[in-house]
Amino acid sequence: MANPARVARTVPARLRLAALIAVGAAALFAAYAVLRSSPMFTVDRVTVVGATGATRDAIRSRATAAAGAGGLLSISPQRVADAVAGMPFVRSVRVDRAFPHELRVTVVTEHAAAIVETGTSRYLIARSGRVMGEAGGGSRLPVLTASAAAVPRAGEALPPSTLYQVHLAAALLDHRGVRATQIADDSAGLTARLAGGTQLRLGDGSGLDRKLAVAATLLAKRPRGSDGEPLALKYLDVSVPDHPVLRGQELDPHTTAAADASDLSSEPAADLPVDVGFVAAELFRPVEASSGG
């Protein structure tokens, strides 16, 4: 049986401990409330990391408005992050309190890869497929053949039907040797109209980096005419990148030099294909060297 005297002493001790905890919590809460409104942690600056120019200014303005007029402790980083993430040119965002007076907003911005035209309007499309907003008249990005009805509002993504077009536009940003003006995707597969008028045929949407690397190499290595300019091509097919096929606007000069005009096929010159699979194999063949002996 419990000792009544010991129980009597234990109960007040527990009450005193509970009272001390309550008083301590109240004191901490009061101190926090004072610090929240204290000028000690007022926000002197909102710093944006990861963006420049007008984009940085727009993000700073949105973050400042979402933060409100309170100090760092009263700001909700999640509310600021949500406000900035809603901007169509922001891919991801992180918001941190940098005590004592700075709110830091770190962003990863979208990169424009293509344009979609809808009547008189032109919209920038990001690598991710999101609509970034209206495009300026001087943009040289390729135009996607997405229908006007498929273009959502800024900040939203294009529909899945444009997926491979967007992937090709994004891949082209990493292959400066291939500059396209238009991208299409139909029953024949992906095609791109190059700046010089050549049609680039890529087949399905797989292996785009490899296909574009082959195309860039062949475009750079194509023969030159008597004027020193690269010969025009009707199309370059890299749908099977290990065996690309090109078709010129004129006959292969090596063929015409070895044959008389009367012996040529009656098929128009522009329709004579030239298989250059062996050329690509040579271009990508590893170089070997030996010191002899």
Contacts in CASP RR format, 6 or more apart in sequence:
PFRMAT RR
TARGET T0000
AUTHOR 0000-0000-0000
METHOD contacts of the structure
MODEL  1
MANPARVARTVPARLRLAALIAVGAAALFAAYAVLRSSPMFTVDRVTVVG
ATGATRDAIRSRATAAAGAGGLLSISPQRVADAVAGMPFVRSVRVDRAFP
HELRVTVVTEHAAAIVETGTSRYLIARSGRVMGEAGGGSRLPVLTASAAA
VPRAGEALPPSTLYQVHLAAALLDHRGVRATQIADDSAGLTARLAGGTQL
RLGDGSGLDRKLAVAATLLAKRPRGSDGEPLALKYLDVSVPDHPVLRGQE
LDPHTTAAADASDLSSEPAADLPVDVGFVAAELFRPVEASSGG
32 73 0 8 1.000
35 41 0 8 1.000
35 73 0 8 1.000
36 70 0 8 1.000
36 71 0 8 1.000
36 73 0 8 1.000
36 74 0 8 1.000
37 70 0 8 1.000
37 71 0 8 1.000
37 74 0 8 1.000
40 100 0 8 1.000
41 71 0 8 1.000
41 72 0 8 1.000
41 73 0 8 1.000
41 99 0 8 1.000
41 100 0 8 1.000
41 101 0 8 1.000
42 70 0 8 1.000
42 71 0 8 1.000
42 72 0 8 1.000
42 101 0 8 1.000
43 67 0 8 1.000
43 70 0 8 1.000
43 71 0 8 1.000
43 72 0 8 1.000
43 75 0 8 1.000
43 101 0 8 1.000
43 102 0 8 1.000
43 103 0 8 1.000
44 101 0 8 1.000
44 102 0 8 1.000
45 101 0 8 1.000
45 102 0 8 1.000
45 103 0 8 1.000
46 60 0 8 1.000
46 63 0 8 1.000
46 64 0 8 1.000
46 67 0 8 1.000
46 102 0 8 1.000
46 103 0 8 1.000
46 104 0 8 1.000
46 105 0 8 1.000
47 98 0 8 1.000
47 102 0 8 1.000
47 103 0 8 1.000
47 104 0 8 1.000
47 105 0 8 1.000
48 56 0 8 1.000
48 59 0 8 1.000
48 60 0 8 1.000
48 63 0 8 1.000
48 105 0 8 1.000
48 106 0 8 1.000
48 107 0 8 1.000
49 104 0 8 1.000
49 105 0 8 1.000
49 106 0 8 1.000
49 107 0 8 1.000
50 56 0 8 1.000
50 106 0 8 1.000
50 107 0 8 1.000
50 108 0 8 1.000
50 109 0 8 1.000
51 59 0 8 1.000
51 107 0 8 1.000
51 109 0 8 1.000
55 89 0 8 1.000
55 109 0 8 1.000
58 87 0 8 1.000
59 84 0 8 1.000
59 87 0 8 1.000
59 90 0 8 1.000
59 105 0 8 1.000
59 107 0 8 1.000
60 105 0 8 1.000
62 83 0 8 1.000
62 84 0 8 1.000
62 87 0 8 1.000
63 80 0 8 1.000
63 83 0 8 1.000
63 84 0 8 1.000
63 95 0 8 1.000
63 103 0 8 1.000
63 105 0 8 1.000
65 83 0 8 1.000
66 79 0 8 1.000
66 80 0 8 1.000
66 82 0 8 1.000
66 83 0 8 1.000
66 84 0 8 1.000
67 75 0 8 1.000
67 79 0 8 1.000
67 80 0 8 1.000
67 103 0 8 1.000
68 75 0 8 1.000
72 97 0 8 1.000
72 99 0 8 1.000
72 100 0 8 1.000
72 101 0 8 1.000
72 103 0 8 1.000
73 97 0 8 1.000
75 97 0 8 1.000
75 103 0 8 1.000
77 95 0 8 1.000
77 96 0 8 1.000
77 97 0 8 1.000
78 95 0 8 1.000
80 95 0 8 1.000
80 103 0 8 1.000
80 105 0 8 1.000
81 93 0 8 1.000
81 94 0 8 1.000
81 95 0 8 1.000
84 90 0 8 1.000
84 93 0 8 1.000
84 95 0 8 1.000
84 105 0 8 1.000
84 107 0 8 1.000
85 92 0 8 1.000
85 93 0 8 1.000
86 155 0 8 1.000
87 155 0 8 1.000
88 110 0 8 1.000
88 130 0 8 1.000
88 131 0 8 1.000
88 132 0 8 1.000
88 133 0 8 1.000
88 154 0 8 1.000
88 155 0 8 1.000
89 109 0 8 1.000
89 110 0 8 1.000
89 126 0 8 1.000
89 132 0 8 1.000
89 133 0 8 1.000
90 107 0 8 1.000
90 108 0 8 1.000
90 109 0 8 1.000
90 110 0 8 1.000
91 107 0 8 1.000
91 108 0 8 1.000
91 109 0 8 1.000
91 110 0 8 1.000
91 126 0 8 1.000
91 128 0 8 1.000
92 107 0 8 1.000
92 108 0 8 1.000
93 105 0 8 1.000
93 106 0 8 1.000
93 107 0 8 1.000
93 108 0 8 1.000
94 105 0 8 1.000
94 106 0 8 1.000
94 107 0 8 1.000
95 103 0 8 1.000
95 104 0 8 1.000
95 105 0 8 1.000
95 106 0 8 1.000
96 103 0 8 1.000
96 104 0 8 1.000
96 106 0 8 1.000
97 103 0 8 1.000
97 104 0 8 1.000
98 104 0 8 1.000
110 126 0 8 1.000
110 127 0 8 1.000
110 128 0 8 1.000
110 130 0 8 1.000
110 132 0 8 1.000
111 126 0 8 1.000
111 127 0 8 1.000
111 173 0 8 1.000
112 124 0 8 1.000
112 125 0 8 1.000
112 126 0 8 1.000
112 132 0 8 1.000
112 135 0 8 1.000
112 139 0 8 1.000
112 141 0 8 1.000
113 125 0 8 1.000
113 126 0 8 1.000
113 127 0 8 1.000
113 129 0 8 1.000
113 141 0 8 1.000
113 166 0 8 1.000
113 169 0 8 1.000
113 170 0 8 1.000
113 172 0 8 1.000
113 173 0 8 1.000
114 124 0 8 1.000
114 125 0 8 1.000
114 141 0 8 1.000
114 142 0 8 1.000
114 143 0 8 1.000
114 144 0 8 1.000
114 165 0 8 1.000
114 166 0 8 1.000
114 169 0 8 1.000
114 183 0 8 1.000
115 122 0 8 1.000
115 123 0 8 1.000
115 124 0 8 1.000
115 125 0 8 1.000
115 135 0 8 1.000
115 139 0 8 1.000
115 141 0 8 1.000
115 142 0 8 1.000
115 143 0 8 1.000
115 144 0 8 1.000
116 122 0 8 1.000
116 123 0 8 1.000
116 125 0 8 1.000
116 131 0 8 1.000
116 143 0 8 1.000
116 144 0 8 1.000
116 146 0 8 1.000
116 151 0 8 1.000
116 158 0 8 1.000
117 123 0 8 1.000
117 143 0 8 1.000
117 148 0 8 1.000
118 148 0 8 1.000
118 151 0 8 1.000
119 148 0 8 1.000
121 134 0 8 1.000
122 134 0 8 1.000
122 135 0 8 1.000
122 136 0 8 1.000
122 137 0 8 1.000
122 139 0 8 1.000
123 131 0 8 1.000
123 132 0 8 1.000
123 133 0 8 1.000
123 134 0 8 1.000
123 135 0 8 1.000
123 151 0 8 1.000
123 154 0 8 1.000
124 131 0 8 1.000
124 132 0 8 1.000
124 133 0 8 1.000
124 134 0 8 1.000
124 135 0 8 1.000
124 139 0 8 1.000
124 141 0 8 1.000
125 131 0 8 1.000
125 132 0 8 1.000
125 144 0 8 1.000
125 158 0 8 1.000
125 166 0 8 1.000
125 169 0 8 1.000
126 132 0 8 1.000
127 166 0 8 1.000
127 169 0 8 1.000
127 170 0 8 1.000
127 173 0 8 1.000
128 157 0 8 1.000
128 166 0 8 1.000
129 157 0 8 1.000
129 158 0 8 1.000
129 162 0 8 1.000
129 166 0 8 1.000
130 155 0 8 1.000
130 156 0 8 1.000
130 157 0 8 1.000
130 158 0 8 1.000
131 151 0 8 1.000
131 152 0 8 1.000
131 153 0 8 1.000
131 154 0 8 1.000
131 155 0 8 1.000
131 156 0 8 1.000
131 157 0 8 1.000
131 158 0 8 1.000
132 154 0 8 1.000
132 155 0 8 1.000
133 154 0 8 1.000
133 155 0 8 1.000
135 141 0 8 1.000
140 179 0 8 1.000
141 169 0 8 1.000
142 169 0 8 1.000
142 172 0 8 1.000
142 180 0 8 1.000
142 181 0 8 1.000
142 182 0 8 1.000
142 183 0 8 1.000
142 192 0 8 1.000
143 181 0 8 1.000
143 182 0 8 1.000
143 183 0 8 1.000
144 162 0 8 1.000
144 165 0 8 1.000
144 166 0 8 1.000
144 169 0 8 1.000
144 183 0 8 1.000
145 165 0 8 1.000
145 182 0 8 1.000
145 183 0 8 1.000
145 184 0 8 1.000
145 185 0 8 1.000
146 158 0 8 1.000
146 159 0 8 1.000
146 161 0 8 1.000
146 162 0 8 1.000
146 165 0 8 1.000
150 158 0 8 1.000
150 159 0 8 1.000
150 161 0 8 1.000
150 162 0 8 1.000
151 158 0 8 1.000
152 158 0 8 1.000
152 159 0 8 1.000
158 166 0 8 1.000
162 185 0 8 1.000
164 185 0 8 1.000
164 190 0 8 1.000
164 204 0 8 1.000
164 205 0 8 1.000
165 183 0 8 1.000
165 184 0 8 1.000
165 185 0 8 1.000
165 190 0 8 1.000
167 205 0 8 1.000
167 208 0 8 1.000
168 183 0 8 1.000
168 190 0 8 1.000
168 192 0 8 1.000
168 202 0 8 1.000
168 205 0 8 1.000
168 208 0 8 1.000
169 180 0 8 1.000
169 183 0 8 1.000
171 208 0 8 1.000
171 209 0 8 1.000
171 212 0 8 1.000
172 178 0 8 1.000
172 179 0 8 1.000
172 180 0 8 1.000
172 192 0 8 1.000
172 212 0 8 1.000
174 209 0 8 1.000
174 212 0 8 1.000
175 209 0 8 1.000
175 212 0 8 1.000
175 213 0 8 1.000
175 215 0 8 1.000
175 216 0 8 1.000
177 216 0 8 1.000
177 219 0 8 1.000
177 220 0 8 1.000
178 192 0 8 1.000
178 194 0 8 1.000
178 200 0 8 1.000
178 212 0 8 1.000
178 215 0 8 1.000
178 216 0 8 1.000
178 219 0 8 1.000
179 194 0 8 1.000
179 195 0 8 1.000
180 192 0 8 1.000
180 193 0 8 1.000
180 194 0 8 1.000
180 195 0 8 1.000
180 200 0 8 1.000
181 193 0 8 1.000
181 194 0 8 1.000
181 195 0 8 1.000
181 197 0 8 1.000
182 192 0 8 1.000
182 193 0 8 1.000
183 190 0 8 1.000
183 191 0 8 1.000
183 192 0 8 1.000
183 193 0 8 1.000
184 190 0 8 1.000
184 191 0 8 1.000
184 192 0 8 1.000
184 193 0 8 1.000
185 191 0 8 1.000
188 201 0 8 1.000
188 203 0 8 1.000
189 201 0 8 1.000
189 202 0 8 1.000
189 203 0 8 1.000
189 204 0 8 1.000
189 205 0 8 1.000
189 239 0 8 1.000
190 201 0 8 1.000
190 202 0 8 1.000
190 203 0 8 1.000
190 204 0 8 1.000
190 205 0 8 1.000
191 199 0 8 1.000
191 200 0 8 1.000
191 201 0 8 1.000
191 202 0 8 1.000
191 203 0 8 1.000
192 199 0 8 1.000
192 200 0 8 1.000
192 202 0 8 1.000
193 199 0 8 1.000
193 200 0 8 1.000
194 200 0 8 1.000
194 219 0 8 1.000
196 232 0 8 1.000
197 232 0 8 1.000
198 219 0 8 1.000
198 232 0 8 1.000
198 233 0 8 1.000
198 234 0 8 1.000
198 235 0 8 1.000
198 236 0 8 1.000
199 234 0 8 1.000
199 235 0 8 1.000
199 236 0 8 1.000
200 215 0 8 1.000
200 235 0 8 1.000
200 236 0 8 1.000
200 238 0 8 1.000
201 235 0 8 1.000
201 236 0 8 1.000
201 237 0 8 1.000
201 238 0 8 1.000
201 239 0 8 1.000
202 208 0 8 1.000
202 211 0 8 1.000
202 212 0 8 1.000
202 238 0 8 1.000
202 239 0 8 1.000
203 239 0 8 1.000
204 239 0 8 1.000
207 241 0 8 1.000
210 241 0 8 1.000
211 238 0 8 1.000
211 239 0 8 1.000
211 241 0 8 1.000
212 238 0 8 1.000
213 241 0 8 1.000
214 238 0 8 1.000
214 241 0 8 1.000
214 244 0 8 1.000
214 280 0 8 1.000
214 284 0 8 1.000
215 236 0 8 1.000
215 238 0 8 1.000
215 244 0 8 1.000
217 280 0 8 1.000
217 283 0 8 1.000
217 284 0 8 1.000
218 236 0 8 1.000
218 238 0 8 1.000
218 244 0 8 1.000
218 246 0 8 1.000
218 276 0 8 1.000
218 279 0 8 1.000
218 280 0 8 1.000
218 283 0 8 1.000
219 230 0 8 1.000
219 236 0 8 1.000
221 279 0 8 1.000
221 283 0 8 1.000
222 230 0 8 1.000
222 231 0 8 1.000
222 233 0 8 1.000
222 246 0 8 1.000
223 230 0 8 1.000
223 231 0 8 1.000
223 253 0 8 1.000
224 230 0 8 1.000
224 231 0 8 1.000
225 231 0 8 1.000
231 248 0 8 1.000
231 249 0 8 1.000
231 250 0 8 1.000
232 248 0 8 1.000
232 249 0 8 1.000
232 250 0 8 1.000
233 246 0 8 1.000
233 247 0 8 1.000
233 248 0 8 1.000
233 249 0 8 1.000
234 247 0 8 1.000
234 248 0 8 1.000
234 249 0 8 1.000
234 270 0 8 1.000
235 246 0 8 1.000
235 247 0 8 1.000
235 248 0 8 1.000
236 244 0 8 1.000
236 245 0 8 1.000
236 246 0 8 1.000
237 244 0 8 1.000
237 245 0 8 1.000
237 246 0 8 1.000
238 244 0 8 1.000
241 280 0 8 1.000
242 277 0 8 1.000
242 280 0 8 1.000
242 281 0 8 1.000
243 275 0 8 1.000
243 277 0 8 1.000
243 280 0 8 1.000
244 276 0 8 1.000
244 277 0 8 1.000
244 280 0 8 1.000
245 273 0 8 1.000
245 274 0 8 1.000
245 275 0 8 1.000
245 276 0 8 1.000
245 277 0 8 1.000
246 273 0 8 1.000
246 274 0 8 1.000
246 276 0 8 1.000
247 270 0 8 1.000
247 271 0 8 1.000
247 272 0 8 1.000
247 273 0 8 1.000
247 274 0 8 1.000
248 270 0 8 1.000
248 272 0 8 1.000
248 274 0 8 1.000
249 269 0 8 1.000
249 270 0 8 1.000
250 269 0 8 1.000
250 270 0 8 1.000
251 264 0 8 1.000
251 269 0 8 1.000
251 272 0 8 1.000
252 272 0 8 1.000
252 274 0 8 1.000
255 272 0 8 1.000
255 274 0 8 1.000
256 264 0 8 1.000
265 272 0 8 1.000
END
